[in-house]
């Protein structure tokens, strides 16, 4: 299946795109999606230890299975004060 992944902040700037499309198996998990994203866009590998994945506007566990039409967003770390 193909999943549209929304990008934010520095990750969006790095790829110069608001979203990307990643192909994953029909039984893929959030962890599988992360691996496929890094494989397709190796420049994002530095972000992998710290980004969070949201599915349908809720933070998702790496073991959560994805479904067609899920809304997926990759959230990089944020700081402020």
N, C-alpha and C positions, 0 to 999 in steps of 0.2 A: 504494500500500500504506500501511497505517497502522503506525507504529512507536511503541512505548512507550519513552519516554525517562525514565530515572531521574535525579533531581536531588539534589544534596547541598549541605550547608552553607548559605551565604548565598543561593545561587540557590533552594534549596528554600524558605527562609524568605521570600524576595521574592515567590514565587508562591503560598506557603502550600499547597504540594503536594509529595508525594514523587515523583510522576511525572506526565508529561503525554503526550498522544497527538498525534503530528504526522503529517499526511498528506503523502506524497511519491510521485513517480512510481516505477514498478517498477524503473527503471534508475538510481535515485538513488545518489549517493555521499555520503560523510560530509560533504563541503562543501555539498552540496545540502540535506542534513538541517539543517545549521547555519543556512543561509539561511532555510529554512522555519520553523525554530524562532524565529528573530529576527522574521520576518514575523508569526508567530502571537502572539508574546509580545515586543513591542517593548521592554519594560522590561529585557530581558536583553541588549540591544545593547551596553551598557557592558562586559559580561563577555566579549564575543566575542573580542577580541584575546588574552585570556589563558586561556580555558578549553580543556580538552583533552577529546577524545571517546574513550571506550573502547567497543569492540565485542567482545562475548563475553569480557569481562574482560581485554582487552589494548588498550593505546593504539593508536588507528587513525590512519592517514594520511588527509588530506583526500580523496585520490583513491580510497580503498577503496570498492568498491561494497557497498551494503547488500542484505541478503536478508530475506525475511519471517522472522519469529521471531528475528532477531538481538536479543541483549540489548545495549541501548545505554545508556550513562551519560554524563552531562556532568559533568566534574570541574572545579570552579573552582580557582583557585590557592590553595595552602595555605602557611601560614608557621608557623614555630615555632622553637624553639631550646632 
